[in-house]
Amino acid sequence: NNCKKCTSCNCGQSNEKRLSEFKIGERGVVKKVLGDGRVRRRLFDMGVTPTANITLKKKAPFGDPFELSVRGYDLTVRKQEAELVIMEVEND
């Protein structure tokens, strides 16, 4: 099985990337949240926690902020915050 950027077939490639690198409409699952202190706590309080499903809905014209769909609601985060979220991209 020769796939593109997949961890499910043990091809050695990773399908992980930062939320800030997502394209509009891309979906994934939170693997980990980097950083410490208030910003990380704020992301957790907003529902951005490991195993949460996230879809990137919109980006502002200059790429900041991002509008996400998380746990059934819409959430806006800054690019700086999105860079702290490591995602596993869902393959369609």
N, CA, C and O atoms as a MOPAC input file, in Angstrom:
PM7 MOZYME 1SCF
protein

 N      0.86000 1    -1.18300 1     0.00000 1
 C      0.00000 1     0.00000 1     0.00000 1
 C      0.89500 1     1.23200 1     0.00000 1
 O      1.57900 1     1.50500 1     0.98700 1
 N      0.89400 1     1.97300 1    -1.09900 1
 C      1.72700 1     3.16200 1    -1.23300 1
 C      0.84300 1     4.39200 1    -1.19800 1
 O      0.25900 1     4.77100 1    -2.21400 1
 N      0.74200 1     5.01300 1    -0.04300 1
 C     -0.16000 1     6.15200 1     0.11000 1
 C      0.62300 1     7.43400 1     0.31500 1
 O      1.84100 1     7.40700 1     0.49000 1
 N     -0.07700 1     8.55100 1     0.29200 1
 C      0.55000 1     9.84900 1     0.50100 1
 C      0.34300 1    10.29300 1     1.94000 1
 O     -0.79000 1    10.45100 1     2.39500 1
 N      1.45500 1    10.49500 1     2.65900 1
 C      1.43000 1    11.05700 1     4.00700 1
 C      0.41300 1    10.39200 1     4.92500 1
 O     -0.54000 1    11.02600 1     5.37700 1
 N      0.61900 1     9.15000 1     5.18800 1
 C     -0.34500 1     8.38900 1     5.97400 1
 C      0.36300 1     7.63500 1     7.08800 1
 O      1.47200 1     7.13600 1     6.89600 1
 N     -0.26300 1     7.55000 1     8.23400 1
 C      0.31200 1     6.76000 1     9.31600 1
 C     -0.40200 1     5.41700 1     9.46900 1
 O      0.08500 1     4.53300 1    10.17300 1
 N     -1.53700 1     5.26300 1     8.82200 1
 C     -2.32500 1     4.05400 1     9.03000 1
 C     -1.75700 1     2.83700 1     8.31800 1
 O     -2.07800 1     1.70900 1     8.69100 1
 N     -0.92000 1     3.03600 1     7.30000 1
 C     -0.39700 1     1.87300 1     6.57200 1
 C      1.06900 1     1.61900 1     6.87400 1
 O      1.69100 1     0.77300 1     6.23200 1
 N      1.63800 1     2.34600 1     7.85100 1
 C      3.03500 1     2.16200 1     8.24300 1
 C      4.02500 1     2.41800 1     7.11300 1
 O      5.05800 1     1.75300 1     7.02500 1
 N      3.71100 1     3.38100 1     6.25000 1
 C      4.61500 1     3.70800 1     5.15100 1
 C      5.75900 1     4.59700 1     5.61800 1
 O      6.68300 1     4.87400 1     4.85300 1
 N      5.70300 1     5.04800 1     6.87500 1
 C      6.77700 1     5.85100 1     7.42600 1
 C      6.58100 1     7.34700 1     7.26000 1
 O      7.33800 1     8.14300 1     7.81500 1
 N      5.57300 1     7.72700 1     6.50100 1
 C      5.29600 1     9.14300 1     6.32500 1
 C      4.27900 1     9.58200 1     7.36100 1
 O      3.50100 1     8.76900 1     7.86000 1
 N      4.28300 1    10.85000 1     7.67900 1
 C      3.36600 1    11.37000 1     8.68500 1
 C      2.32500 1    12.25800 1     8.03000 1
 O      2.62000 1    12.96800 1     7.06900 1
 N      1.11100 1    12.21600 1     8.54800 1
 C      0.07700 1    13.12400 1     8.06900 1
 C     -0.21700 1    14.17800 1     9.13100 1
 O     -1.31800 1    14.72600 1     9.18700 1
 N      0.77100 1    14.45400 1     9.96500 1
 C      0.61200 1    15.47600 1    10.99100 1
 C      1.08700 1    16.82000 1    10.45600 1
 O      2.08400 1    16.90700 1     9.73900 1
 N      0.35400 1    17.85700 1    10.81900 1
 C      0.79700 1    19.21200 1    10.53100 1
 C      0.11000 1    20.16600 1    11.48600 1
 O     -0.85000 1    19.80500 1    12.16700 1
 N      0.61000 1    21.37900 1    11.52600 1
 C      0.03700 1    22.38600 1    12.41400 1
 C     -1.28800 1    22.88700 1    11.85900 1
 O     -1.48500 1    22.95200 1    10.64600 1
 N     -2.17900 1    23.23400 1    12.75600 1
 C     -3.47700 1    23.77700 1    12.35200 1
 C     -3.29600 1    25.01800 1    11.48800 1
 O     -4.10400 1    25.26500 1    10.59300 1
 N     -2.26400 1    25.79500 1    11.73400 1
 C     -2.00500 1    27.00800 1    10.95400 1
 C     -1.68200 1    26.70400 1     9.49300 1
 O     -1.74400 1    27.60300 1     8.65400 1
 N     -1.33700 1    25.45200 1     9.17000 1
 C     -1.00300 1    25.05400 1     7.80000 1
 C     -2.20000 1    24.48200 1     7.04400 1
 O     -2.08500 1    24.16500 1     5.86000 1
 N     -3.33200 1    24.34800 1     7.70300 1
 C     -4.52400 1    23.79100 1     7.05600 1
 C     -5.02100 1    24.69400 1     5.93200 1
 O     -4.83200 1    25.91000 1     5.95100 1
 N     -5.66000 1    24.06200 1     4.96100 1
 C     -6.34600 1    24.79000 1     3.90400 1
 C     -7.83700 1    24.82000 1     4.25000 1
 O     -8.31900 1    23.98800 1     5.01900 1
 N     -8.54600 1    25.76500 1     3.68900 1
 C     -9.98400 1    25.87200 1     3.95600 1
 C    -10.68000 1    24.56500 1     3.58300 1
 O    -10.47600 1    24.02700 1     2.49500 1
 N    -11.50400 1    24.06500 1     4.50000 1
 C    -12.22800 1    22.81800 1     4.29100 1
 C    -11.50000 1    21.58800 1     4.80300 1
 O    -12.09200 1    20.51300 1     4.89400 1
 N    -10.24400 1    21.72700 1     5.13400 1
 C     -9.46700 1    20.58800 1     5.62700 1
 C     -9.89900 1    20.23500 1     7.04700 1
 O    -10.21600 1    21.11100 1     7.85100 1
 N     -9.90600 1    18.91500 1     7.34300 1
 C    -10.34600 1    18.41500 1     8.64500 1
 C     -9.25300 1    17.58100 1     9.26800 1
 O     -8.39700 1    17.01700 1     8.58500 1
 N     -9.30800 1    17.51700 1    10.60700 1
 C     -8.34700 1    16.67900 1    11.29400 1
 C     -8.69000 1    16.52700 1    12.75800 1
 O     -9.68100 1    17.06600 1    13.25200 1
 N     -7.84000 1    15.77700 1    13.43600 1
 C     -7.99700 1    15.49100 1    14.85800 1
 C     -6.78600 1    16.06800 1    15.59100 1
 O     -5.64900 1    15.91100 1    15.14600 1
 N     -7.03600 1    16.72900 1    16.70400 1
 C     -5.94700 1    17.29500 1    17.49800 1
 C     -5.11600 1    16.15600 1    18.09300 1
 O     -5.64600 1    15.26600 1    18.75800 1
 N     -3.80800 1    16.20000 1    17.84200 1
 C     -2.88800 1    15.21800 1    18.42800 1
 C     -2.28600 1    15.76200 1    19.71600 1
 O     -2.20500 1    15.05200 1    20.71900 1
 N     -1.85800 1    17.04600 1    19.68700 1
 C     -1.32300 1    17.67100 1    20.89600 1
 C     -1.36300 1    19.18300 1    20.74700 1
 O     -1.42700 1    19.72000 1    19.64200 1
 N     -1.32400 1    19.84600 1    21.88400 1
 C     -1.30000 1    21.30300 1    21.93700 1
 C      0.00500 1    21.70400 1    22.60500 1
 O      0.26500 1    21.34500 1    23.75400 1
 N      0.81900 1    22.44800 1    21.87400 1
 C      2.12000 1    22.88400 1    22.38100 1
 C      1.96300 1    24.14900 1    23.21500 1
 O      0.85700 1    24.65200 1    23.41300 1
 N      3.09000 1    24.64700 1    23.69600 1
 C      3.05500 1    25.88300 1    24.46600 1
 C      2.77400 1    25.61800 1    25.92800 1
 O      2.60800 1    24.47900 1    26.36600 1
 N      2.72600 1    26.71200 1    26.66300 1
 C      2.44000 1    26.59000 1    28.08500 1
 C      1.72500 1    27.85100 1    28.55500 1
 O      1.57800 1    28.82400 1    27.81500 1
 N      1.30100 1    27.80300 1    29.76700 1
 C      0.68500 1    28.98800 1    30.36000 1
 C     -0.69200 1    29.32500 1    29.82700 1
 O     -1.48600 1    28.44600 1    29.49100 1
 N     -0.95400 1    30.61500 1    29.76000 1
 C     -2.30700 1    31.10800 1    29.47900 1
 C     -2.83700 1    30.73400 1    28.10100 1
 O     -4.01500 1    30.40600 1    27.96000 1
 N     -1.98200 1    30.77900 1    27.08700 1
 C     -2.46500 1    30.49600 1    25.72800 1
 C     -2.92600 1    29.04500 1    25.61200 1
 O     -3.99500 1    28.77700 1    25.06400 1
 N     -2.14100 1    28.12300 1    26.11500 1
 C     -2.50400 1    26.69300 1    26.06800 1
 C     -3.78400 1    26.43800 1    26.87200 1
 O     -4.67000 1    25.70700 1    26.42800 1
 N     -3.86800 1    27.04000 1    28.04200 1
 C     -5.05500 1    26.89100 1    28.88800 1
 C     -6.29100 1    27.44600 1    28.17200 1
 O     -7.36900 1    26.85400 1    28.23500 1
 N     -6.12900 1    28.57200 1    27.50200 1
 C     -7.22800 1    29.19100 1    26.76200 1
 C     -7.71500 1    28.27800 1    25.63200 1
 O     -8.92000 1    28.12500 1    25.43500 1
 N     -6.78600 1    27.67400 1    24.89400 1
 C     -7.17200 1    26.74000 1    23.83700 1
 C     -7.93700 1    25.55100 1    24.42200 1
 O     -8.95600 1    25.13300 1    23.87100 1
 N     -7.44700 1    25.01300 1    25.53200 1
 C     -8.14500 1    23.90200 1    26.18500 1
 C     -9.54400 1    24.32200 1    26.62400 1
 O    -10.50600 1    23.57600 1    26.43600 1
 N     -9.65800 1    25.50000 1    27.20100 1
 C    -10.96400 1    25.99100 1    27.65700 1
 C    -11.95200 1    26.14900 1    26.50300 1
 O    -13.16100 1    26.03100 1    26.70200 1
 N    -11.44500 1    26.41300 1    25.30400 1
 C    -12.29900 1    26.59100 1    24.12400 1
 C    -12.61500 1    25.26100 1    23.43000 1
 O    -13.31400 1    25.23500 1    22.41700 1
 N    -12.09700 1    24.16500 1    23.98100 1
 C    -12.40900 1    22.85200 1    23.41400 1
 C    -11.35400 1    22.29200 1    22.48000 1
 O    -11.54000 1    21.21300 1    21.91800 1
 N    -10.24900 1    23.00600 1    22.30400 1
 C     -9.16400 1    22.52400 1    21.45100 1
 C     -8.26500 1    21.63700 1    22.31300 1
 O     -7.26400 1    22.08700 1    22.87000 1
 N     -8.65200 1    20.36500 1    22.40400 1
 C     -7.95300 1    19.39000 1    23.23100 1
 C     -7.65100 1    18.15000 1    22.39400 1
 O     -8.30200 1    17.92700 1    21.37400 1
 N     -6.68000 1    17.34000 1    22.80400 1
 C     -6.39800 1    16.11300 1    22.05600 1
 C     -7.67500 1    15.29300 1    21.83300 1
 O     -8.52100 1    15.17800 1    22.72100 1
 N     -7.79000 1    14.74200 1    20.65800 1
 C     -8.91200 1    13.94500 1    20.12100 1
 C    -10.06700 1    14.79000 1    19.59100 1
 O    -11.01000 1    14.23000 1    19.03100 1
 N    -10.03500 1    16.10600 1    19.74500 1
 C    -11.11600 1    16.94700 1    19.20200 1
 C    -11.00300 1    17.00400 1    17.68400 1
 O     -9.90600 1    17.13500 1    17.14200 1
 N    -12.14200 1    16.90400 1    17.00000 1
 C    -12.19900 1    17.05700 1    15.54900 1
 C    -12.34300 1    18.53300 1    15.21000 1
 O    -13.16000 1    19.23900 1    15.79900 1
 N    -11.53800 1    18.99300 1    14.25000 1
 C    -11.56100 1    20.40000 1    13.85200 1
 C    -11.61700 1    20.49400 1    12.33000 1
 O    -10.93500 1    19.75000 1    11.62600 1
 N    -12.43600 1    21.41800 1    11.83300 1
 C    -12.49400 1    21.75100 1    10.41600 1
 C    -12.16200 1    23.22700 1    10.26400 1
 O    -12.71300 1    24.06600 1    10.97600 1
 N    -11.25900 1    23.54800 1     9.33500 1
 C    -10.96600 1    24.95000 1     9.05700 1
 C    -12.03000 1    25.46700 1     8.10900 1
 O    -12.13900 1    24.99900 1     6.97600 1
 N    -12.81500 1    26.43400 1     8.56800 1
 C    -13.91800 1    26.96900 1     7.76900 1
 C    -13.51000 1    28.17900 1     6.93200 1
 O    -13.87300 1    28.27900 1     5.76000 1
 N    -12.75300 1    29.09900 1     7.53900 1
 C    -12.37700 1    30.32500 1     6.83400 1
 C    -11.04600 1    30.83900 1     7.34600 1
 O    -10.62700 1    30.54200 1     8.46400 1
 N    -10.38300 1    31.63000 1     6.48400 1
 C     -9.20300 1    32.39400 1     6.89000 1
 C     -9.45400 1    33.83200 1     6.46700 1
 O    -10.03800 1    34.08400 1     5.41300 1
 N     -9.01500 1    34.76400 1     7.28500 1
 C     -9.12100 1    36.16700 1     6.91600 1
 C     -8.21300 1    36.42900 1     5.70700 1
 O     -7.30500 1    35.64200 1     5.44100 1
 N     -8.44500 1    37.51900 1     4.97800 1
 C     -7.67300 1    37.79500 1     3.75900 1
 C     -6.15200 1    37.73600 1     3.92600 1
 O     -5.45800 1    37.28700 1     3.01400 1
 N     -5.62900 1    38.17100 1     5.04700 1
 C     -4.19000 1    38.12000 1     5.25600 1
 C     -3.76700 1    36.93100 1     6.11400 1
 O     -2.65200 1    36.90200 1     6.63500 1
 N     -4.66800 1    35.94100 1     6.26200 1
 C     -4.33300 1    34.69800 1     6.95800 1
 C     -4.48300 1    34.71700 1     8.46400 1
 O     -4.08100 1    33.76500 1     9.13300 1
 N     -5.05200 1    35.77500 1     9.01200 1
 C     -5.20800 1    35.85800 1    10.46900 1
 C     -6.42600 1    36.71700 1    10.76100 1
 O     -6.45300 1    37.86100 1    10.30700 1
 N     -7.43000 1    36.25300 1    11.48200 1
 C     -7.54300 1    34.98700 1    12.21100 1
 C     -8.12600 1    33.85500 1    11.36000 1
 O     -8.39600 1    34.01600 1    10.17000 1
 N     -8.30800 1    32.70000 1    12.01900 1
 C     -8.87700 1    31.50000 1    11.41600 1
 C    -10.23800 1    31.24300 1    12.04800 1
 O    -10.42200 1    31.46000 1    13.24500 1
 N    -11.20100 1    30.77800 1    11.23500 1
 C    -12.48000 1    30.34800 1    11.79600 1
 C    -12.54500 1    28.83200 1    11.70200 1
 O    -12.38000 1    28.24800 1    10.63100 1
 N    -12.79000 1    28.21100 1    12.84700 1
 C    -12.79800 1    26.75800 1    12.96000 1
 C    -14.16400 1    26.25000 1    13.38500 1
 O    -14.95500 1    26.98000 1    13.98300 1
 N    -14.43000 1    24.99900 1    13.07000 1
 C    -15.57300 1    24.30000 1    13.63400 1
 C    -15.00600 1    23.27200 1    14.60800 1
 O    -14.27500 1    22.36100 1    14.21800 1
 N    -15.36000 1    23.43900 1    15.89100 1
 C    -14.85300 1    22.57400 1    16.95900 1
 C    -16.01200 1    22.15700 1    17.84800 1
 O    -16.72700 1    23.00900 1    18.37800 1
 N    -16.20200 1    20.86500 1    18.01600 1
 C    -17.22300 1    20.34200 1    18.94200 1
 C    -18.61300 1    20.95500 1    18.71400 1
 O    -19.34800 1    21.21100 1    19.66800 1
 N    -18.96100 1    21.18500 1    17.44600 1
 C    -20.30000 1    21.67000 1    17.11900 1
 C    -20.49600 1    23.17000 1    17.17200 1
 O    -21.62200 1    23.64500 1    17.02300 1
 N    -19.43300 1    23.92600 1    17.38000 1
 C    -19.58500 1    25.37900 1    17.36500 1
 C    -18.43400 1    26.00600 1    16.58500 1
 O    -17.41100 1    25.36500 1    16.34000 1
 N    -18.61800 1    27.28100 1    16.19600 1
 C    -17.59600 1    28.01100 1    15.45900 1
 C    -16.70900 1    28.76800 1    16.43000 1
 O    -17.18600 1    29.35600 1    17.40100 1
 N    -15.41700 1    28.74600 1    16.15600 1
 C    -14.42100 1    29.34600 1    17.02500 1
 C    -13.42400 1    30.10300 1    16.15500 1
 O    -13.02200 1    29.61300 1    15.10000 1
 N    -13.02500 1    31.29500 1    16.59200 1
 C    -12.02000 1    32.07500 1    15.88200 1
 C    -10.75300 1    32.11200 1    16.72100 1
 O    -10.78900 1    32.44200 1    17.90700 1
 N     -9.62600 1    31.76900 1    16.08900 1
 C     -8.33500 1    31.80800 1    16.77100 1
 C     -7.32900 1    32.56400 1    15.91000 1
 O     -7.47300 1    32.63400 1    14.69000 1
 N     -6.33400 1    33.11600 1    16.54000 1
 C     -5.24200 1    33.79500 1    15.84700 1
 C     -4.28000 1    32.76100 1    15.25400 1
 O     -4.18600 1    31.63100 1    15.73300 1
 N     -3.57800 1    33.17000 1    14.21200 1
 C     -2.59700 1    32.28700 1    13.58100 1
 C     -1.56000 1    31.83000 1    14.60500 1
 O     -1.14100 1    30.67300 1    14.59100 1
 N     -1.15100 1    32.72200 1    15.47800 1
 C     -0.16600 1    32.41800 1    16.52100 1
 C     -0.65400 1    31.26300 1    17.41000 1
 O      0.14100 1    30.41700 1    17.82000 1
 N     -1.96200 1    31.23100 1    17.70400 1
 C     -2.53300 1    30.14200 1    18.50500 1
 C     -2.62300 1    28.86800 1    17.67900 1
 O     -2.33200 1    27.78200 1    18.18100 1
 N     -3.02600 1    28.99100 1    16.40900 1
 C     -3.16800 1    27.82300 1    15.53100 1
 C     -1.83000 1    27.12000 1    15.31400 1
 O     -1.80000 1    25.91200 1    15.08100 1
 N     -0.72400 1    27.86400 1    15.38700 1
 C      0.59500 1    27.26000 1    15.22600 1
 C      0.95000 1    26.32000 1    16.37300 1
 O      1.85100 1    25.49400 1    16.22600 1
 N      0.27500 1    26.42400 1    17.49400 1
 C      0.54500 1    25.57200 1    18.65300 1
 C     -0.19300 1    24.23900 1    18.61200 1
 O      0.06900 1    23.35900 1    19.43100 1
 N     -1.11700 1    24.08400 1    17.66000 1
 C     -1.96700 1    22.89000 1    17.61600 1
 C     -1.46400 1    21.92500 1    16.54200 1
 O     -1.47700 1    22.24500 1    15.35300 1
 N     -1.02300 1    20.75100 1    16.96900 1
 C     -0.55600 1    19.70700 1    16.05700 1
 C     -1.74500 1    18.80100 1    15.73300 1
 O     -2.39600 1    18.25600 1    16.62400 1
 N     -2.00800 1    18.65800 1    14.43800 1
 C     -3.18800 1    17.93100 1    13.97500 1
 C     -2.78800 1    16.68400 1    13.19100 1
 O     -1.70700 1    16.62500 1    12.60600 1
 N     -3.66600 1    15.69900 1    13.18700 1
 C     -3.56100 1    14.57800 1    12.26100 1
 C     -4.63100 1    14.80300 1    11.20900 1
 O     -5.82300 1    14.80700 1    11.51800 1
 N     -4.20900 1    14.98900 1     9.97400 1
 C     -5.11700 1    15.30600 1     8.89000 1
 C     -5.94800 1    14.07700 1     8.53100 1
 O     -5.42800 1    12.96500 1     8.43700 1
 N     -7.25800 1    14.29800 1     8.33100 1
 C     -8.14300 1    13.21100 1     7.89100 1
 C     -8.06200 1    13.10300 1     6.39500 1
 O     -8.19400 1    14.09900 1     5.68300 1
 N     -7.84500 1    11.89200 1     5.91200 1
 C     -7.82800 1    11.64700 1     4.45900 1
 C     -9.22700 1    11.34100 1     3.99500 1
 O     -9.92500 1    10.51400 1     4.58200 1
 N     -9.64300 1    12.02300 1     2.92000 1
 C    -10.99300 1    11.79000 1     2.39000 1
 C    -11.01700 1    10.66400 1     1.39400 1
 O    -12.07500 1    10.34000 1     0.85400 1

